[in-house]
């Protein structure tokens, strides 16, 4: 959930012209990509006492992108019909 919101916010920032949105998006994509290749860090796993659900982080990022596309498309359709 958090990764999806973070991704959506970064893309929204890019759409609004904030250059920091690019840094946020690159950061979350690199983090999730790293987790997919190498897994979660051992320190994090030990700290929370459970396996980190890296797949959920990937699904969150993808969901954030999909939600942004849906909202953007809906706004474009509504603009055209007015």
PDB file of N, CA, C and O in Angstrom, chain B, residues numbered from 101:
ATOM      1  N   UNK B 101       0.822  -1.193   0.000  1.00  0.00           N
ATOM      2  CA  UNK B 101       0.000   0.000   0.000  1.00  0.00           C
ATOM      3  C   UNK B 101       0.867   1.259   0.000  1.00  0.00           C
ATOM      4  O   UNK B 101       0.649   2.182  -0.784  1.00  0.00           O
ATOM      5  N   UNK B 102       1.846   1.274   0.889  1.00  0.00           N
ATOM      6  CA  UNK B 102       2.708   2.443   1.004  1.00  0.00           C
ATOM      7  C   UNK B 102       3.504   2.677  -0.282  1.00  0.00           C
ATOM      8  O   UNK B 102       3.650   3.815  -0.727  1.00  0.00           O
ATOM      9  N   UNK B 103       4.011   1.611  -0.870  1.00  0.00           N
ATOM     10  CA  UNK B 103       4.788   1.751  -2.103  1.00  0.00           C
ATOM     11  C   UNK B 103       3.906   2.254  -3.247  1.00  0.00           C
ATOM     12  O   UNK B 103       4.373   3.011  -4.098  1.00  0.00           O
ATOM     13  N   UNK B 104       2.646   1.846  -3.274  1.00  0.00           N
ATOM     14  CA  UNK B 104       1.714   2.328  -4.292  1.00  0.00           C
ATOM     15  C   UNK B 104       1.426   3.810  -4.135  1.00  0.00           C
ATOM     16  O   UNK B 104       1.422   4.554  -5.116  1.00  0.00           O
ATOM     17  N   UNK B 105       1.186   4.238  -2.910  1.00  0.00           N
ATOM     18  CA  UNK B 105       0.939   5.661  -2.650  1.00  0.00           C
ATOM     19  C   UNK B 105       2.168   6.509  -2.968  1.00  0.00           C
ATOM     20  O   UNK B 105       2.059   7.604  -3.518  1.00  0.00           O
ATOM     21  N   UNK B 106       3.304   5.996  -2.622  1.00  0.00           N
ATOM     22  CA  UNK B 106       4.546   6.715  -2.883  1.00  0.00           C
ATOM     23  C   UNK B 106       4.767   6.874  -4.386  1.00  0.00           C
ATOM     24  O   UNK B 106       5.141   7.950  -4.853  1.00  0.00           O
ATOM     25  N   UNK B 107       4.533   5.800  -5.138  1.00  0.00           N
ATOM     26  CA  UNK B 107       4.690   5.837  -6.593  1.00  0.00           C
ATOM     27  C   UNK B 107       3.679   6.788  -7.215  1.00  0.00           C
ATOM     28  O   UNK B 107       4.031   7.597  -8.073  1.00  0.00           O
ATOM     29  N   UNK B 108       2.432   6.695  -6.790  1.00  0.00           N
ATOM     30  CA  UNK B 108       1.398   7.589  -7.314  1.00  0.00           C
ATOM     31  C   UNK B 108       1.774   9.048  -7.042  1.00  0.00           C
ATOM     32  O   UNK B 108       1.655   9.895  -7.927  1.00  0.00           O
ATOM     33  N   UNK B 109       2.219   9.335  -5.841  1.00  0.00           N
ATOM     34  CA  UNK B 109       2.595  10.699  -5.488  1.00  0.00           C
ATOM     35  C   UNK B 109       3.765  11.207  -6.304  1.00  0.00           C
ATOM     36  O   UNK B 109       3.791  12.372  -6.701  1.00  0.00           O
ATOM     37  N   UNK B 110       4.732  10.341  -6.557  1.00  0.00           N
ATOM     38  CA  UNK B 110       5.890  10.745  -7.357  1.00  0.00           C
ATOM     39  C   UNK B 110       5.470  11.074  -8.782  1.00  0.00           C
ATOM     40  O   UNK B 110       5.919  12.072  -9.345  1.00  0.00           O
ATOM     41  N   UNK B 111       4.612  10.245  -9.370  1.00  0.00           N
ATOM     42  CA  UNK B 111       4.152  10.501 -10.736  1.00  0.00           C
ATOM     43  C   UNK B 111       3.289  11.764 -10.776  1.00  0.00           C
ATOM     44  O   UNK B 111       3.368  12.542 -11.727  1.00  0.00           O
ATOM     45  N   UNK B 112       2.478  11.962  -9.760  1.00  0.00           N
ATOM     46  CA  UNK B 112       1.659  13.174  -9.679  1.00  0.00           C
ATOM     47  C   UNK B 112       2.556  14.409  -9.589  1.00  0.00           C
ATOM     48  O   UNK B 112       2.286  15.418 -10.241  1.00  0.00           O
ATOM     49  N   UNK B 113       3.611  14.335  -8.792  1.00  0.00           N
ATOM     50  CA  UNK B 113       4.558  15.444  -8.702  1.00  0.00           C
ATOM     51  C   UNK B 113       5.184  15.743 -10.062  1.00  0.00           C
ATOM     52  O   UNK B 113       5.333  16.906 -10.436  1.00  0.00           O
ATOM     53  N   UNK B 114       5.546  14.707 -10.793  1.00  0.00           N
ATOM     54  CA  UNK B 114       6.110  14.892 -12.130  1.00  0.00           C
ATOM     55  C   UNK B 114       5.101  15.604 -13.020  1.00  0.00           C
ATOM     56  O   UNK B 114       5.454  16.520 -13.763  1.00  0.00           O
ATOM     57  N   UNK B 115       3.843  15.179 -12.942  1.00  0.00           N
ATOM     58  CA  UNK B 115       2.788  15.803 -13.726  1.00  0.00           C
ATOM     59  C   UNK B 115       2.565  17.265 -13.384  1.00  0.00           C
ATOM     60  O   UNK B 115       2.164  18.059 -14.236  1.00  0.00           O
ATOM     61  N   UNK B 116       2.828  17.617 -12.129  1.00  0.00           N
ATOM     62  CA  UNK B 116       2.662  19.001 -11.686  1.00  0.00           C
ATOM     63  C   UNK B 116       3.909  19.848 -11.925  1.00  0.00           C
ATOM     64  O   UNK B 116       3.924  21.044 -11.636  1.00  0.00           O
ATOM     65  N   UNK B 117       4.952  19.215 -12.455  1.00  0.00           N
ATOM     66  CA  UNK B 117       6.161  19.961 -12.791  1.00  0.00           C
ATOM     67  C   UNK B 117       7.235  19.985 -11.722  1.00  0.00           C
ATOM     68  O   UNK B 117       8.220  20.711 -11.855  1.00  0.00           O
ATOM     69  N   UNK B 118       7.064  19.208 -10.665  1.00  0.00           N
ATOM     70  CA  UNK B 118       8.091  19.144  -9.621  1.00  0.00           C
ATOM     71  C   UNK B 118       9.179  18.163 -10.030  1.00  0.00           C
ATOM     72  O   UNK B 118       8.914  16.978 -10.232  1.00  0.00           O
ATOM     73  N   UNK B 119      10.388  18.656 -10.148  1.00  0.00           N
ATOM     74  CA  UNK B 119      11.497  17.798 -10.577  1.00  0.00           C
ATOM     75  C   UNK B 119      11.865  16.753  -9.537  1.00  0.00           C
ATOM     76  O   UNK B 119      12.447  15.722  -9.874  1.00  0.00           O
ATOM     77  N   UNK B 120      11.534  17.006  -8.279  1.00  0.00           N
ATOM     78  CA  UNK B 120      11.833  16.028  -7.239  1.00  0.00           C
ATOM     79  C   UNK B 120      11.014  14.748  -7.425  1.00  0.00           C
ATOM     80  O   UNK B 120      11.382  13.694  -6.907  1.00  0.00           O
ATOM     81  N   UNK B 121       9.919  14.841  -8.155  1.00  0.00           N
ATOM     82  CA  UNK B 121       9.126  13.650  -8.443  1.00  0.00           C
ATOM     83  C   UNK B 121       9.930  12.597  -9.179  1.00  0.00           C
ATOM     84  O   UNK B 121       9.744  11.400  -8.961  1.00  0.00           O
ATOM     85  N   UNK B 122      10.831  13.043 -10.056  1.00  0.00           N
ATOM     86  CA  UNK B 122      11.690  12.102 -10.776  1.00  0.00           C
ATOM     87  C   UNK B 122      12.606  11.359  -9.809  1.00  0.00           C
ATOM     88  O   UNK B 122      12.794  10.148  -9.924  1.00  0.00           O
ATOM     89  N   UNK B 123      13.173  12.096  -8.855  1.00  0.00           N
ATOM     90  CA  UNK B 123      14.046  11.455  -7.867  1.00  0.00           C
ATOM     91  C   UNK B 123      13.288  10.440  -7.024  1.00  0.00           C
ATOM     92  O   UNK B 123      13.783   9.344  -6.761  1.00  0.00           O
ATOM     93  N   UNK B 124      12.087  10.810  -6.605  1.00  0.00           N
ATOM     94  CA  UNK B 124      11.272   9.893  -5.803  1.00  0.00           C
ATOM     95  C   UNK B 124      10.921   8.635  -6.588  1.00  0.00           C
ATOM     96  O   UNK B 124      11.013   7.525  -6.064  1.00  0.00           O
ATOM     97  N   UNK B 125      10.518   8.811  -7.845  1.00  0.00           N
ATOM     98  CA  UNK B 125      10.140   7.665  -8.673  1.00  0.00           C
ATOM     99  C   UNK B 125      11.339   6.766  -8.943  1.00  0.00           C
ATOM    100  O   UNK B 125      11.238   5.543  -8.841  1.00  0.00           O
ATOM    101  N   UNK B 126      12.473   7.368  -9.286  1.00  0.00           N
ATOM    102  CA  UNK B 126      13.683   6.575  -9.527  1.00  0.00           C
ATOM    103  C   UNK B 126      14.080   5.829  -8.252  1.00  0.00           C
ATOM    104  O   UNK B 126      14.471   4.663  -8.306  1.00  0.00           O
ATOM    105  N   UNK B 127      13.980   6.499  -7.120  1.00  0.00           N
ATOM    106  CA  UNK B 127      14.330   5.869  -5.852  1.00  0.00           C
ATOM    107  C   UNK B 127      13.473   4.661  -5.528  1.00  0.00           C
ATOM    108  O   UNK B 127      13.998   3.614  -5.149  1.00  0.00           O
ATOM    109  N   UNK B 128      12.169   4.788  -5.670  1.00  0.00           N
ATOM    110  CA  UNK B 128      11.287   3.668  -5.335  1.00  0.00           C
ATOM    111  C   UNK B 128      11.449   2.526  -6.344  1.00  0.00           C
ATOM    112  O   UNK B 128      11.387   1.356  -5.967  1.00  0.00           O
ATOM    113  N   UNK B 129      11.654   2.857  -7.620  1.00  0.00           N
ATOM    114  CA  UNK B 129      11.853   1.812  -8.629  1.00  0.00           C
ATOM    115  C   UNK B 129      13.175   1.073  -8.371  1.00  0.00           C
ATOM    116  O   UNK B 129      13.227  -0.153  -8.461  1.00  0.00           O
ATOM    117  N   UNK B 130      14.231   1.814  -8.055  1.00  0.00           N
ATOM    118  CA  UNK B 130      15.512   1.162  -7.749  1.00  0.00           C
ATOM    119  C   UNK B 130      15.421   0.288  -6.497  1.00  0.00           C
ATOM    120  O   UNK B 130      15.971  -0.813  -6.461  1.00  0.00           O
ATOM    121  N   UNK B 131      14.727   0.783  -5.475  1.00  0.00           N
ATOM    122  CA  UNK B 131      14.589   0.022  -4.237  1.00  0.00           C
ATOM    123  C   UNK B 131      13.864  -1.291  -4.477  1.00  0.00           C
ATOM    124  O   UNK B 131      14.315  -2.349  -4.039  1.00  0.00           O
ATOM    125  N   UNK B 132      12.735  -1.216  -5.176  1.00  0.00           N
ATOM    126  CA  UNK B 132      11.938  -2.419  -5.423  1.00  0.00           C
ATOM    127  C   UNK B 132      12.677  -3.360  -6.384  1.00  0.00           C
ATOM    128  O   UNK B 132      12.617  -4.579  -6.226  1.00  0.00           O
ATOM    129  N   UNK B 133      13.364  -2.800  -7.364  1.00  0.00           N
ATOM    130  CA  UNK B 133      14.155  -3.640  -8.282  1.00  0.00           C
ATOM    131  C   UNK B 133      15.250  -4.373  -7.523  1.00  0.00           C
ATOM    132  O   UNK B 133      15.471  -5.566  -7.734  1.00  0.00           O
ATOM    133  N   UNK B 134      15.933  -3.658  -6.642  1.00  0.00           N
ATOM    134  CA  UNK B 134      16.970  -4.281  -5.821  1.00  0.00           C
ATOM    135  C   UNK B 134      16.388  -5.426  -4.997  1.00  0.00           C
ATOM    136  O   UNK B 134      16.970  -6.508  -4.930  1.00  0.00           O
ATOM    137  N   UNK B 135      15.251  -5.184  -4.378  1.00  0.00           N
ATOM    138  CA  UNK B 135      14.604  -6.227  -3.570  1.00  0.00           C
ATOM    139  C   UNK B 135      14.228  -7.435  -4.411  1.00  0.00           C
ATOM    140  O   UNK B 135      14.320  -8.566  -3.934  1.00  0.00           O
ATOM    141  N   UNK B 136      13.810  -7.224  -5.644  1.00  0.00           N
ATOM    142  CA  UNK B 136      13.416  -8.338  -6.497  1.00  0.00           C
ATOM    143  C   UNK B 136      14.621  -9.182  -6.897  1.00  0.00           C
ATOM    144  O   UNK B 136      14.508 -10.399  -7.041  1.00  0.00           O
ATOM    145  N   UNK B 137      15.764  -8.543  -7.077  1.00  0.00           N
ATOM    146  CA  UNK B 137      16.961  -9.265  -7.500  1.00  0.00           C
ATOM    147  C   UNK B 137      17.684  -9.901  -6.312  1.00  0.00           C
ATOM    148  O   UNK B 137      18.048 -11.076  -6.365  1.00  0.00           O
ATOM    149  N   UNK B 138      17.892  -9.132  -5.245  1.00  0.00           N
ATOM    150  CA  UNK B 138      18.718  -9.583  -4.135  1.00  0.00           C
ATOM    151  C   UNK B 138      17.940  -9.945  -2.871  1.00  0.00           C
ATOM    152  O   UNK B 138      18.515 -10.491  -1.929  1.00  0.00           O
ATOM    153  N   UNK B 139      16.653  -9.652  -2.840  1.00  0.00           N
ATOM    154  CA  UNK B 139      15.853  -9.906  -1.648  1.00  0.00           C
ATOM    155  C   UNK B 139      16.009  -8.787  -0.634  1.00  0.00           C
ATOM    156  O   UNK B 139      16.790  -7.855  -0.824  1.00  0.00           O
ATOM    157  N   UNK B 140      15.264  -8.898   0.424  1.00  0.00           N
ATOM    158  CA  UNK B 140      15.320  -7.884   1.481  1.00  0.00           C
ATOM    159  C   UNK B 140      16.602  -8.054   2.285  1.00  0.00           C
ATOM    160  O   UNK B 140      17.154  -9.150   2.381  1.00  0.00           O
ATOM    161  N   UNK B 141      17.054  -6.965   2.852  1.00  0.00           N
ATOM    162  CA  UNK B 141      18.264  -7.017   3.662  1.00  0.00           C
ATOM    163  C   UNK B 141      18.071  -7.864   4.911  1.00  0.00           C
ATOM    164  O   UNK B 141      16.990  -7.894   5.499  1.00  0.00           O
ATOM    165  N   UNK B 142      19.123  -8.539   5.301  1.00  0.00           N
ATOM    166  CA  UNK B 142      19.079  -9.400   6.485  1.00  0.00           C
ATOM    167  C   UNK B 142      18.766  -8.595   7.740  1.00  0.00           C
ATOM    168  O   UNK B 142      18.056  -9.076   8.623  1.00  0.00           O
ATOM    169  N   UNK B 143      19.288  -7.374   7.828  1.00  0.00           N
ATOM    170  CA  UNK B 143      19.045  -6.539   9.010  1.00  0.00           C
ATOM    171  C   UNK B 143      17.566  -6.215   9.167  1.00  0.00           C
ATOM    172  O   UNK B 143      17.043  -6.233  10.282  1.00  0.00           O
ATOM    173  N   UNK B 144      16.892  -5.922   8.071  1.00  0.00           N
ATOM    174  CA  UNK B 144      15.461  -5.601   8.128  1.00  0.00           C
ATOM    175  C   UNK B 144      14.677  -6.829   8.562  1.00  0.00           C
ATOM    176  O   UNK B 144      13.778  -6.738   9.398  1.00  0.00           O
ATOM    177  N   UNK B 145      15.020  -7.975   7.990  1.00  0.00           N
ATOM    178  CA  UNK B 145      14.331  -9.224   8.347  1.00  0.00           C
ATOM    179  C   UNK B 145      14.493  -9.511   9.834  1.00  0.00           C
ATOM    180  O   UNK B 145      13.536  -9.901  10.502  1.00  0.00           O
ATOM    181  N   UNK B 146      15.689  -9.322  10.347  1.00  0.00           N
ATOM    182  CA  UNK B 146      15.932  -9.556  11.778  1.00  0.00           C
ATOM    183  C   UNK B 146      15.204  -8.530  12.636  1.00  0.00           C
ATOM    184  O   UNK B 146      14.675  -8.865  13.696  1.00  0.00           O
ATOM    185  N   UNK B 147      15.177  -7.280  12.178  1.00  0.00           N
ATOM    186  CA  UNK B 147      14.554  -6.210  12.960  1.00  0.00           C
ATOM    187  C   UNK B 147      13.057  -6.441  13.137  1.00  0.00           C
ATOM    188  O   UNK B 147      12.529  -6.261  14.235  1.00  0.00           O
ATOM    189  N   UNK B 148      12.364  -6.839  12.062  1.00  0.00           N
ATOM    190  CA  UNK B 148      10.917  -7.035  12.170  1.00  0.00           C
ATOM    191  C   UNK B 148      10.547  -8.446  12.589  1.00  0.00           C
ATOM    192  O   UNK B 148       9.396  -8.713  12.934  1.00  0.00           O
ATOM    193  N   UNK B 149      11.514  -9.349  12.562  1.00  0.00           N
ATOM    194  CA  UNK B 149      11.269 -10.710  13.011  1.00  0.00           C
ATOM    195  C   UNK B 149      10.396 -11.513  12.069  1.00  0.00           C
ATOM    196  O   UNK B 149       9.729 -12.457  12.493  1.00  0.00           O
ATOM    197  N   UNK B 150      10.392 -11.149  10.799  1.00  0.00           N
ATOM    198  CA  UNK B 150       9.587 -11.871   9.806  1.00  0.00           C
ATOM    199  C   UNK B 150      10.181 -11.630   8.424  1.00  0.00           C
ATOM    200  O   UNK B 150      11.003 -10.735   8.230  1.00  0.00           O
ATOM    201  N   UNK B 151       9.756 -12.433   7.488  1.00  0.00           N
ATOM    202  CA  UNK B 151      10.191 -12.268   6.104  1.00  0.00           C
ATOM    203  C   UNK B 151       9.550 -11.019   5.515  1.00  0.00           C
ATOM    204  O   UNK B 151       8.367 -10.763   5.739  1.00  0.00           O
ATOM    205  N   UNK B 152      10.321 -10.243   4.767  1.00  0.00           N
ATOM    206  CA  UNK B 152       9.808  -9.044   4.115  1.00  0.00           C
ATOM    207  C   UNK B 152       9.110  -9.476   2.822  1.00  0.00           C
ATOM    208  O   UNK B 152       9.680 -10.208   2.013  1.00  0.00           O
ATOM    209  N   UNK B 153       7.880  -9.018   2.639  1.00  0.00           N
ATOM    210  CA  UNK B 153       7.086  -9.389   1.460  1.00  0.00           C
ATOM    211  C   UNK B 153       7.468  -8.489   0.282  1.00  0.00           C
ATOM    212  O   UNK B 153       6.752  -7.546  -0.054  1.00  0.00           O
ATOM    213  N   UNK B 154       8.613  -8.802  -0.339  1.00  0.00           N
ATOM    214  CA  UNK B 154       9.096  -7.965  -1.437  1.00  0.00           C
ATOM    215  C   UNK B 154       8.138  -7.993  -2.627  1.00  0.00           C
ATOM    216  O   UNK B 154       8.066  -7.031  -3.391  1.00  0.00           O
ATOM    217  N   UNK B 155       7.409  -9.087  -2.784  1.00  0.00           N
ATOM    218  CA  UNK B 155       6.434  -9.166  -3.871  1.00  0.00           C
ATOM    219  C   UNK B 155       5.326  -8.128  -3.680  1.00  0.00           C
ATOM    220  O   UNK B 155       4.823  -7.555  -4.647  1.00  0.00           O
ATOM    221  N   UNK B 156       4.962  -7.901  -2.438  1.00  0.00           N
ATOM    222  CA  UNK B 156       3.930  -6.893  -2.143  1.00  0.00           C
ATOM    223  C   UNK B 156       4.421  -5.497  -2.487  1.00  0.00           C
ATOM    224  O   UNK B 156       3.632  -4.655  -2.915  1.00  0.00           O
ATOM    225  N   UNK B 157       5.708  -5.237  -2.307  1.00  0.00           N
ATOM    226  CA  UNK B 157       6.257  -3.936  -2.677  1.00  0.00           C
ATOM    227  C   UNK B 157       6.163  -3.738  -4.190  1.00  0.00           C
ATOM    228  O   UNK B 157       5.815  -2.654  -4.658  1.00  0.00           O
ATOM    229  N   UNK B 158       6.474  -4.789  -4.949  1.00  0.00           N
ATOM    230  CA  UNK B 158       6.375  -4.712  -6.408  1.00  0.00           C
ATOM    231  C   UNK B 158       4.936  -4.489  -6.842  1.00  0.00           C
ATOM    232  O   UNK B 158       4.669  -3.655  -7.708  1.00  0.00           O
ATOM    233  N   UNK B 159       4.017  -5.218  -6.255  1.00  0.00           N
ATOM    234  CA  UNK B 159       2.594  -5.052  -6.585  1.00  0.00           C
ATOM    235  C   UNK B 159       2.136  -3.642  -6.225  1.00  0.00           C
ATOM    236  O   UNK B 159       1.328  -3.059  -6.947  1.00  0.00           O
ATOM    237  N   UNK B 160       2.629  -3.088  -5.137  1.00  0.00           N
ATOM    238  CA  UNK B 160       2.279  -1.724  -4.748  1.00  0.00           C
ATOM    239  C   UNK B 160       2.724  -0.705  -5.781  1.00  0.00           C
ATOM    240  O   UNK B 160       1.959   0.190  -6.140  1.00  0.00           O
ATOM    241  N   UNK B 161       3.957  -0.833  -6.265  1.00  0.00           N
ATOM    242  CA  UNK B 161       4.463   0.098  -7.271  1.00  0.00           C
ATOM    243  C   UNK B 161       3.634  -0.007  -8.556  1.00  0.00           C
ATOM    244  O   UNK B 161       3.238   1.005  -9.132  1.00  0.00           O
ATOM    245  N   UNK B 162       3.383  -1.223  -8.988  1.00  0.00           N
ATOM    246  CA  UNK B 162       2.586  -1.425 -10.208  1.00  0.00           C
ATOM    247  C   UNK B 162       1.179  -0.870 -10.011  1.00  0.00           C
ATOM    248  O   UNK B 162       0.625  -0.248 -10.917  1.00  0.00           O
ATOM    249  N   UNK B 163       0.604  -1.091  -8.845  1.00  0.00           N
ATOM    250  CA  UNK B 163      -0.744  -0.573  -8.558  1.00  0.00           C
ATOM    251  C   UNK B 163      -0.771   0.950  -8.565  1.00  0.00           C
ATOM    252  O   UNK B 163      -1.718   1.552  -9.070  1.00  0.00           O
ATOM    253  N   UNK B 164       0.254   1.571  -8.013  1.00  0.00           N
ATOM    254  CA  UNK B 164       0.329   3.032  -8.021  1.00  0.00           C
ATOM    255  C   UNK B 164       0.357   3.589  -9.435  1.00  0.00           C
ATOM    256  O   UNK B 164      -0.277   4.603  -9.726  1.00  0.00           O
ATOM    257  N   UNK B 165       1.097   2.917 -10.313  1.00  0.00           N
ATOM    258  CA  UNK B 165       1.152   3.338 -11.718  1.00  0.00           C
ATOM    259  C   UNK B 165      -0.206   3.161 -12.385  1.00  0.00           C
ATOM    260  O   UNK B 165      -0.660   4.043 -13.114  1.00  0.00           O
ATOM    261  N   UNK B 166      -0.850   2.034 -12.139  1.00  0.00           N
ATOM    262  CA  UNK B 166      -2.168   1.766 -12.740  1.00  0.00           C
ATOM    263  C   UNK B 166      -3.203   2.765 -12.252  1.00  0.00           C
ATOM    264  O   UNK B 166      -3.994   3.274 -13.045  1.00  0.00           O
ATOM    265  N   UNK B 167      -3.206   3.052 -10.959  1.00  0.00           N
ATOM    266  CA  UNK B 167      -4.167   4.019 -10.412  1.00  0.00           C
ATOM    267  C   UNK B 167      -3.948   5.392 -11.037  1.00  0.00           C
ATOM    268  O   UNK B 167      -4.912   6.077 -11.379  1.00  0.00           O
ATOM    269  N   UNK B 168      -2.688   5.801 -11.189  1.00  0.00           N
ATOM    270  CA  UNK B 168      -2.414   7.091 -11.815  1.00  0.00           C
ATOM    271  C   UNK B 168      -2.944   7.118 -13.246  1.00  0.00           C
ATOM    272  O   UNK B 168      -3.588   8.085 -13.654  1.00  0.00           O
ATOM    273  N   UNK B 169      -2.677   6.065 -14.002  1.00  0.00           N
ATOM    274  CA  UNK B 169      -3.152   6.007 -15.394  1.00  0.00           C
ATOM    275  C   UNK B 169      -4.673   6.079 -15.445  1.00  0.00           C
ATOM    276  O   UNK B 169      -5.230   6.787 -16.285  1.00  0.00           O
ATOM    277  N   UNK B 170      -5.353   5.356 -14.556  1.00  0.00           N
ATOM    278  CA  UNK B 170      -6.821   5.374 -14.532  1.00  0.00           C
ATOM    279  C   UNK B 170      -7.361   6.766 -14.211  1.00  0.00           C
ATOM    280  O   UNK B 170      -8.264   7.256 -14.889  1.00  0.00           O
ATOM    281  N   UNK B 171      -6.814   7.396 -13.188  1.00  0.00           N
ATOM    282  CA  UNK B 171      -7.285   8.724 -12.799  1.00  0.00           C
ATOM    283  C   UNK B 171      -6.982   9.739 -13.904  1.00  0.00           C
ATOM    284  O   UNK B 171      -7.837  10.560 -14.237  1.00  0.00           O
ATOM    285  N   UNK B 172      -5.784   9.693 -14.470  1.00  0.00           N
ATOM    286  CA  UNK B 172      -5.407  10.601 -15.548  1.00  0.00           C
ATOM    287  C   UNK B 172      -6.328  10.428 -16.751  1.00  0.00           C
ATOM    288  O   UNK B 172      -6.769  11.411 -17.345  1.00  0.00           O
ATOM    289  N   UNK B 173      -6.620   9.168 -17.112  1.00  0.00           N
ATOM    290  CA  UNK B 173      -7.496   8.891 -18.250  1.00  0.00           C
ATOM    291  C   UNK B 173      -8.915   9.375 -17.988  1.00  0.00           C
ATOM    292  O   UNK B 173      -9.550   9.959 -18.866  1.00  0.00           O
ATOM    293  N   UNK B 174      -9.407   9.132 -16.783  1.00  0.00           N
ATOM    294  CA  UNK B 174     -10.755   9.574 -16.427  1.00  0.00           C
ATOM    295  C   UNK B 174     -10.864  11.101 -16.476  1.00  0.00           C
ATOM    296  O   UNK B 174     -11.856  11.639 -16.967  1.00  0.00           O
ATOM    297  N   UNK B 175      -9.854  11.788 -15.970  1.00  0.00           N
ATOM    298  CA  UNK B 175      -9.864  13.252 -16.020  1.00  0.00           C
ATOM    299  C   UNK B 175      -9.834  13.749 -17.460  1.00  0.00           C
ATOM    300  O   UNK B 175     -10.508  14.724 -17.792  1.00  0.00           O
ATOM    301  N   UNK B 176      -9.062  13.090 -18.315  1.00  0.00           N
ATOM    302  CA  UNK B 176      -8.988  13.487 -19.728  1.00  0.00           C
ATOM    303  C   UNK B 176     -10.332  13.276 -20.416  1.00  0.00           C
ATOM    304  O   UNK B 176     -10.752  14.112 -21.216  1.00  0.00           O
ATOM    305  N   UNK B 177     -11.009  12.174 -20.117  1.00  0.00           N
ATOM    306  CA  UNK B 177     -12.321  11.891 -20.707  1.00  0.00           C
ATOM    307  C   UNK B 177     -13.339  12.918 -20.243  1.00  0.00           C
ATOM    308  O   UNK B 177     -14.123  13.427 -21.045  1.00  0.00           O
ATOM    309  N   UNK B 178     -13.331  13.224 -18.946  1.00  0.00           N
ATOM    310  CA  UNK B 178     -14.278  14.197 -18.407  1.00  0.00           C
ATOM    311  C   UNK B 178     -14.036  15.594 -18.987  1.00  0.00           C
ATOM    312  O   UNK B 178     -14.989  16.336 -19.220  1.00  0.00           O
ATOM    313  N   UNK B 179     -12.783  15.955 -19.218  1.00  0.00           N
ATOM    314  CA  UNK B 179     -12.456  17.242 -19.813  1.00  0.00           C
ATOM    315  C   UNK B 179     -12.998  17.332 -21.237  1.00  0.00           C
ATOM    316  O   UNK B 179     -13.512  18.373 -21.647  1.00  0.00           O
ATOM    317  N   UNK B 180     -12.884  16.251 -21.978  1.00  0.00           N
ATOM    318  CA  UNK B 180     -13.330  16.226 -23.361  1.00  0.00           C
ATOM    319  C   UNK B 180     -14.842  16.321 -23.499  1.00  0.00           C
ATOM    320  O   UNK B 180     -15.350  16.870 -24.478  1.00  0.00           O
ATOM    321  N   UNK B 181     -15.558  15.786 -22.518  1.00  0.00           N
ATOM    322  CA  UNK B 181     -17.025  15.780 -22.596  1.00  0.00           C
ATOM    323  C   UNK B 181     -17.646  17.092 -22.146  1.00  0.00           C
ATOM    324  O   UNK B 181     -18.846  17.293 -22.331  1.00  0.00           O
ATOM    325  N   UNK B 182     -16.878  17.973 -21.572  1.00  0.00           N
ATOM    326  CA  UNK B 182     -17.439  19.255 -21.090  1.00  0.00           C
ATOM    327  C   UNK B 182     -17.406  20.294 -22.144  1.00  0.00           C
ATOM    328  O   UNK B 182     -17.836  21.424 -21.911  1.00  0.00           O
TER     329      UNK B 182
END
